[in-house]
Amino acid sequence: MTGAARERRAAGLVPGQPDMWVFVLFETLVFTGYFGFYLFYRTQSPELFLRSQVELDLRIGVANTLLLLLSSWSVARCVQSARAGAYRPALKDALLTALLGLMFLGSKMVEWVRQIQRGNSLSGDDFFTYYFFLTGIHFVHLLIGFVVLGVLVYQLARPALRSQELVETCATYWHTVDYLWVLIFALLYVVR
């Protein structure tokens, strides 16, 4: 852990780099806007949204949510192991996080293909426009998360590069992607 990270922790401030927390707040505001538009259009066409929402497979949504929640758990274990100086377990947990994320991506692509085969697309009705937009934006954020995890794995595997601040910053990004999915899941799959 760097001296600055130690001082922030001692002062009770958030872990990781402060810039990441600014990014998290910015992303939260942006997605709040997306969710607001979704909810507005949902109130304009409630029957259409309910009819289209039934075409989603809740089981896939639940499975995807569990995959990302498990990935949050594994990246949190990575942080805890790194804090304890146990870098081998931290590396294993970072790789497990990536594996769970890949499983999510594969499942999401299968789900998209099924919807497209049913005739639903980004240019379809308002519900599926939002479905593909929100899940697509999340997909892009998840791809960026793989780059972040790559940086994490690279530095955990090299003793000279290890930085607790970087571990916590990478984990913060991954948790952000996960919590955004939980909100997307609730809006698209659960709220009726």
Disulfide bonds with the S-S distance in Angstrom:
none
